[in-house]
Amino acid sequence: MIFPGCVVVSVLEAISYDTWLTITHFPCSATIRQELANNLVDVGFIYLSPNGYGLTETGEKFLNNCISRGTI
């Protein structure tokens, strides 16, 4: 996965606040949304449900470590 960390963290933060996020609401360029979503699903940070994308426990842990400046 080759995306800036700030983009990944922005997507995870948006999902953590909104609970569900559709691909059109990802806070990044439209040209990379699907690839980014697929990669985040592949690494286990988010999952796809009928309502949109949700944050997994692993994604939540990653996000908390980033915010608290812990070791990733």
Summary of the structure (lengths in Angstrom):
residues: 72
radius of gyration: 11.2
end to end distance: 15.7
largest distance: 33.1
contacts: 191
relative contact order: 0.20
helix: 54%
strand: 12%
